[in-house]
């Protein structure tokens, strides 16, 4: 992201340098002013994009070879890369269209104007001042207060390792040292078998704002099935297309899938949107198995079909409530 921002700053200079290099390849360095102006106008309006020219492009290099040698010292790695690039011929001459050459030369000119050390320095500053770290599923390292203290020693150890980072310390990375004092830390977890109050008191103090999220409603599950571009149902439709089977879901079927997922979450165990995968797989089990044997067919899944396929699943989940 930092590299992209710096590239935007030097974009105009890069465009000018690329234009000059292409013009030199087209008409040489001794062209008169009138000819240069005429070719420049043709180049800018795209009339010469299909014409081929010879350009010097960088040879691919194995820069990663230095990373293991110098470890976490990015300055030494950058310096060694520069020395190697100067000491050997790192370019080759290739023939390509002007349209292709423009992309290659823009990248080459950008690298000349951008110092990797400056990128690292600016990126580290951005992380230190505006960084956000999300610690997901933090409940997995929390043991319930009802359990014995001996069994949660490893979980408590992980919390103690996290504590100095959240409090503020200097962390050594491949790109340099990062001070975490001003980084925003967000922790999230379901806390089914434990409570946020079971965290180490010191860690709780460093996570002072607590927000409780409501479970997904039936309408939320319906939106998850319909609003994302590559939603779960569309994935099934496209998967069946690979077997030359046209699959479709009626509106009532989609509503029924959301309703069933919500009811099972409410009565058995609330696992959120993951429940949709279970329900859809149950509906698609037979269709997926026989799709290769019935090509060039159309299948429409309606509300009755959904109920029929998940009937056994619902009965099984109902019985689980009574198993100790």
NORDA-V163184 format. One record per residue. N is the residue number from 1. PSI is psi in radians with two decimals (999 if undefined). BURIAL is I if it has 24 or more other ideal C-beta (glycine too) atoms within 12 Angstrom, else O. Layout:
n=N psi=PSI burial=BURIAL
n=N psi=PSI burial=BURIAL
//
This chain:
n=1 psi=-0.74 burial=O
n=2 psi=-0.72 burial=O
n=3 psi=-0.71 burial=O
n=4 psi=-0.69 burial=O
n=5 psi=-0.75 burial=O
n=6 psi=-0.63 burial=I
n=7 psi=-0.64 burial=O
n=8 psi=-0.60 burial=O
n=9 psi=-0.64 burial=O
n=10 psi=0.23 burial=I
n=11 psi=-0.78 burial=O
n=12 psi=-0.77 burial=O
n=13 psi=-0.73 burial=O
n=14 psi=-0.77 burial=I
n=15 psi=-0.71 burial=O
n=16 psi=-0.77 burial=O
n=17 psi=-0.70 burial=I
n=18 psi=-0.75 burial=I
n=19 psi=-0.73 burial=I
n=20 psi=-0.68 burial=O
n=21 psi=-0.69 burial=I
n=22 psi=-0.72 burial=I
n=23 psi=-0.68 burial=I
n=24 psi=-0.67 burial=I
n=25 psi=-0.53 burial=I
n=26 psi=-0.91 burial=I
n=27 psi=0.07 burial=I
n=28 psi=-3.14 burial=O
n=29 psi=-0.15 burial=O
n=30 psi=0.28 burial=O
n=31 psi=2.58 burial=O
n=32 psi=2.98 burial=O
n=33 psi=-0.68 burial=O
n=34 psi=-0.78 burial=O
n=35 psi=-0.69 burial=O
n=36 psi=-0.73 burial=O
n=37 psi=-0.66 burial=O
n=38 psi=-0.79 burial=O
n=39 psi=-0.58 burial=I
n=40 psi=-0.71 burial=O
n=41 psi=-0.72 burial=O
n=42 psi=-0.65 burial=O
n=43 psi=-0.70 burial=I
n=44 psi=-0.54 burial=O
n=45 psi=0.06 burial=O
n=46 psi=0.13 burial=O
n=47 psi=-0.39 burial=O
n=48 psi=0.16 burial=I
n=49 psi=-0.55 burial=O
n=50 psi=-0.19 burial=O
n=51 psi=2.48 burial=O
n=52 psi=2.51 burial=O
n=53 psi=2.86 burial=I
n=54 psi=2.24 burial=O
n=55 psi=2.66 burial=I
n=56 psi=2.10 burial=O
n=57 psi=2.63 burial=I
n=58 psi=2.47 burial=O
n=59 psi=2.55 burial=O
n=60 psi=2.35 burial=O
n=61 psi=2.70 burial=O
n=62 psi=1.26 burial=O
n=63 psi=-0.48 burial=O
n=64 psi=-0.22 burial=O
n=65 psi=-0.45 burial=O
n=66 psi=-0.32 burial=I
n=67 psi=-0.75 burial=O
n=68 psi=-0.42 burial=O
n=69 psi=-0.76 burial=O
n=70 psi=0.03 burial=O
n=71 psi=-2.22 burial=O
n=72 psi=0.55 burial=O
n=73 psi=1.53 burial=O
n=74 psi=-0.54 burial=I
n=75 psi=-0.74 burial=O
n=76 psi=-0.69 burial=O
n=77 psi=-0.82 burial=I
n=78 psi=-0.74 burial=I
n=79 psi=-0.73 burial=O
n=80 psi=-0.66 burial=O
n=81 psi=-0.70 burial=I
n=82 psi=-0.73 burial=O
n=83 psi=-0.76 burial=O
n=84 psi=-0.70 burial=O
n=85 psi=-0.53 burial=O
n=86 psi=-0.66 burial=O
n=87 psi=-0.25 burial=O
n=88 psi=2.77 burial=O
n=89 psi=1.82 burial=O
n=90 psi=0.29 burial=O
n=91 psi=2.81 burial=O
n=92 psi=2.70 burial=O
n=93 psi=2.22 burial=O
n=94 psi=2.64 burial=O
n=95 psi=2.24 burial=O
n=96 psi=2.91 burial=I
n=97 psi=2.79 burial=O
n=98 psi=-0.64 burial=I
n=99 psi=-0.73 burial=O
n=100 psi=-0.71 burial=O
n=101 psi=-0.60 burial=I
n=102 psi=-0.74 burial=I
n=103 psi=-0.75 burial=O
n=104 psi=-0.75 burial=I
n=105 psi=-0.59 burial=I
n=106 psi=-0.74 burial=I
n=107 psi=-0.72 burial=O
n=108 psi=-0.78 burial=I
n=109 psi=-0.61 burial=I
n=110 psi=-0.73 burial=I
n=111 psi=-0.55 burial=I
n=112 psi=-0.59 burial=O
n=113 psi=-0.24 burial=I
n=114 psi=2.25 burial=I
n=115 psi=2.20 burial=O
n=116 psi=-0.60 burial=I
n=117 psi=-0.69 burial=O
n=118 psi=-0.64 burial=O
n=119 psi=-0.84 burial=I
n=120 psi=-0.75 burial=I
n=121 psi=-0.77 burial=O
n=122 psi=-0.66 burial=I
n=123 psi=-0.73 burial=I
n=124 psi=-0.72 burial=I
n=125 psi=-0.72 burial=O
n=126 psi=-0.71 burial=O
n=127 psi=-0.77 burial=I
n=128 psi=-0.60 burial=I
n=129 psi=-0.49 burial=O
n=130 psi=0.20 burial=O
n=131 psi=2.57 burial=I
n=132 psi=2.20 burial=O
n=133 psi=2.17 burial=O
n=134 psi=2.11 burial=O
n=135 psi=1.74 burial=I
n=136 psi=2.69 burial=O
n=137 psi=0.76 burial=O
n=138 psi=-0.33 burial=I
n=139 psi=-0.31 burial=I
n=140 psi=-0.29 burial=O
n=141 psi=0.39 burial=I
n=142 psi=2.29 burial=I
n=143 psi=2.50 burial=I
n=144 psi=2.58 burial=O
n=145 psi=-0.26 burial=O
n=146 psi=-0.36 burial=O
n=147 psi=2.87 burial=O
n=148 psi=2.60 burial=O
n=149 psi=-0.44 burial=O
n=150 psi=-0.50 burial=O
n=151 psi=-0.26 burial=O
n=152 psi=0.43 burial=I
n=153 psi=-0.74 burial=O
n=154 psi=-0.68 burial=O
n=155 psi=-0.74 burial=I
n=156 psi=-0.59 burial=I
n=157 psi=-0.69 burial=O
n=158 psi=-0.71 burial=O
n=159 psi=-0.70 burial=I
n=160 psi=-0.54 burial=O
n=161 psi=-0.60 burial=O
n=162 psi=-0.53 burial=I
n=163 psi=-0.89 burial=I
n=164 psi=-0.54 burial=O
n=165 psi=-0.74 burial=I
n=166 psi=-0.65 burial=I
n=167 psi=-0.59 burial=O
n=168 psi=1.94 burial=O
n=169 psi=3.07 burial=O
n=170 psi=2.10 burial=O
n=171 psi=2.27 burial=I
n=172 psi=2.17 burial=O
n=173 psi=3.05 burial=O
n=174 psi=-0.50 burial=O
n=175 psi=-0.09 burial=I
n=176 psi=3.12 burial=I
n=177 psi=2.42 burial=O
n=178 psi=2.23 burial=I
n=179 psi=2.11 burial=O
n=180 psi=0.16 burial=I
n=181 psi=-0.64 burial=O
n=182 psi=0.21 burial=O
n=183 psi=2.41 burial=I
n=184 psi=2.16 burial=O
n=185 psi=2.26 burial=I
n=186 psi=2.13 burial=O
n=187 psi=2.47 burial=I
n=188 psi=2.56 burial=O
n=189 psi=2.76 burial=I
n=190 psi=-0.54 burial=O
n=191 psi=0.96 burial=I
n=192 psi=-0.85 burial=O
n=193 psi=-0.07 burial=O
n=194 psi=3.04 burial=I
n=195 psi=2.70 burial=O
n=196 psi=-0.49 burial=I
n=197 psi=-0.17 burial=O
n=198 psi=-0.13 burial=I
n=199 psi=2.80 burial=I
n=200 psi=2.38 burial=I
n=201 psi=-0.68 burial=O
n=202 psi=-0.68 burial=O
n=203 psi=-0.64 burial=I
n=204 psi=-0.69 burial=O
n=205 psi=-0.47 burial=O
n=206 psi=-0.09 burial=I
n=207 psi=1.23 burial=I
n=208 psi=-0.44 burial=O
n=209 psi=2.11 burial=O
n=210 psi=2.28 burial=O
n=211 psi=2.20 burial=O
n=212 psi=2.20 burial=O
n=213 psi=2.43 burial=O
n=214 psi=2.66 burial=O
n=215 psi=2.80 burial=O
n=216 psi=2.32 burial=I
n=217 psi=3.04 burial=O
n=218 psi=-0.70 burial=I
n=219 psi=-0.62 burial=O
n=220 psi=-0.77 burial=O
n=221 psi=-0.63 burial=I
n=222 psi=-0.73 burial=I
n=223 psi=-0.65 burial=O
n=224 psi=-0.57 burial=I
n=225 psi=-0.30 burial=I
n=226 psi=-0.60 burial=O
n=227 psi=-0.73 burial=O
n=228 psi=2.52 burial=O
n=229 psi=-0.84 burial=O
n=230 psi=1.04 burial=O
n=231 psi=3.01 burial=I
n=232 psi=-0.68 burial=I
n=233 psi=-0.66 burial=I
n=234 psi=-0.62 burial=O
n=235 psi=-0.72 burial=O
n=236 psi=-0.68 burial=I
n=237 psi=-0.82 burial=I
n=238 psi=-0.60 burial=O
n=239 psi=-0.70 burial=O
n=240 psi=-0.51 burial=I
n=241 psi=-0.55 burial=O
n=242 psi=-0.33 burial=O
n=243 psi=0.23 burial=I
n=244 psi=0.62 burial=O
n=245 psi=2.24 burial=I
n=246 psi=2.00 burial=O
n=247 psi=2.46 burial=I
n=248 psi=2.67 burial=O
n=249 psi=2.29 burial=I
n=250 psi=2.83 burial=O
n=251 psi=-0.73 burial=O
n=252 psi=-0.57 burial=O
n=253 psi=-0.72 burial=I
n=254 psi=-0.74 burial=I
n=255 psi=-0.68 burial=I
n=256 psi=-0.67 burial=I
n=257 psi=-0.78 burial=I
n=258 psi=-0.69 burial=I
n=259 psi=-0.78 burial=I
n=260 psi=-0.77 burial=I
n=261 psi=-0.71 burial=I
n=262 psi=-0.76 burial=I
n=263 psi=-0.72 burial=I
n=264 psi=-0.70 burial=I
n=265 psi=-0.68 burial=I
n=266 psi=-0.64 burial=O
n=267 psi=-0.45 burial=O
n=268 psi=-1.33 burial=O
n=269 psi=2.30 burial=O
n=270 psi=1.78 burial=O
n=271 psi=0.28 burial=O
n=272 psi=-2.52 burial=I
n=273 psi=-0.25 burial=I
n=274 psi=-0.45 burial=O
n=275 psi=-0.51 burial=I
n=276 psi=-0.66 burial=I
n=277 psi=-0.77 burial=O
n=278 psi=-0.79 burial=I
n=279 psi=-0.81 burial=I
n=280 psi=-0.69 burial=I
n=281 psi=-0.65 burial=I
n=282 psi=-0.68 burial=I
n=283 psi=-0.67 burial=I
n=284 psi=-0.07 burial=I
n=285 psi=-0.93 burial=O
n=286 psi=-0.70 burial=O
n=287 psi=-0.78 burial=I
n=288 psi=-0.66 burial=I
n=289 psi=-0.65 burial=O
n=290 psi=0.05 burial=O
n=291 psi=-0.70 burial=I
n=292 psi=-0.37 burial=O
n=293 psi=-0.17 burial=O
n=294 psi=1.10 burial=O
n=295 psi=2.84 burial=O
n=296 psi=0.69 burial=O
n=297 psi=2.84 burial=O
n=298 psi=2.35 burial=O
n=299 psi=2.22 burial=I
n=300 psi=2.18 burial=O
n=301 psi=2.10 burial=I
n=302 psi=-3.06 burial=O
n=303 psi=-0.71 burial=O
n=304 psi=-0.70 burial=O
n=305 psi=-0.73 burial=I
n=306 psi=-0.83 burial=I
n=307 psi=-0.71 burial=I
n=308 psi=-0.73 burial=O
n=309 psi=-0.51 burial=I
n=310 psi=0.09 burial=I
n=311 psi=-0.87 burial=O
n=312 psi=-0.66 burial=O
n=313 psi=-0.73 burial=I
n=314 psi=-0.69 burial=I
n=315 psi=-0.71 burial=O
n=316 psi=-0.71 burial=O
n=317 psi=-0.55 burial=I
n=318 psi=-0.69 burial=O
n=319 psi=-0.51 burial=O
n=320 psi=-0.43 burial=O
n=321 psi=-0.41 burial=O
n=322 psi=0.04 burial=O
n=323 psi=2.22 burial=O
n=324 psi=999 burial=O
//
